[in-house]
Amino acid sequence: MDAQAFWNVIGMYNNQTWKIQIILLIFMIAAIALSYIQKVNWAAKFAFGITSLYIGTVFFGWYGTEPIQKFFALPLYLFCGILFLYEGWKYKDDLVEKPGIIQTILLLLYLSYPAVSMLLGNSFPQMVTYVMPCPVVSLSIAVYAGYKRKNKILLALLTIWGLTGIKSIIFHAYEDIILLLTGLYGVLLLIKEIKTERTL
């Protein structure tokens, strides 16, 4: 997949789905807020599940043009979406802690995605917005890190996508350095979860 094909997919997606993106962004923010104030603990997981399924189906399934989008990214996002919904349903009372320093930094970096994209010379529709694969995974890892119980398969899948932020250099999408940083944080979380399991 070359850089131009990458940006063409982004442009088509943004141009035709911006209204849906606004709705999903409001939905995610509201759900995360409900989880953080412990009114609806599972709300953030539910929102990430729906958004992941949407991205897998629409961004990669409908707008995707390359085999890697159809056969790697699409199933990865669908699987993440299903696991998020399962986790939210199965562990409704699982509490999410308020973000710590690292999580707060990652949340702020998520919020900076479109601004960074514009500073790098991009403009709508060929720019990174909030409801796209990389920003959503960055947000998912930052919030999911606060949950007491973590599904290691889900965390591993999110981390794998986070580490694809290395493509920021290949596709001149330097915004995705944010994704790479989040992916590295995901690796640390995964190591911590594995170590904790072994000591039990």
Number of C-alpha atoms within 10 A of each C-alpha: 12 9 12 11 14 17 18 16 20 21 18 15 21 22 13 11 13 14 11 11 19 14 11 19 17 11 18 24 13 15 21 24 16 16 23 20 13 17 11 17 23 26 24 27 27 23 24 29 24 21 26 30 23 21 22 27 19 15 26 25 17 14 19 23 16 14 12 12 19 19 12 11 21 24 17 20 25 20 19 26 25 18 21 27 23 15 20 21 14 11 13 14 12 18 18 21 16 15 17 12 9 13 20 14 14 23 20 13 22 25 15 16 21 20 16 19 20 15 11 14 8 15 14 14 18 19 21 26 24 18 24 19 22 25 25 22 25 27 23 25 24 24 24 24 22 17 17 10 14 16 14 14 13 20 22 17 16 25 25 17 22 28 20 15 23 18 16 16 12 12 16 13 20 17 26 26 19 21 32 23 18 33 27 16 22 26 19 12 19 20 13 12 16 11 11 10 9 8 6 5
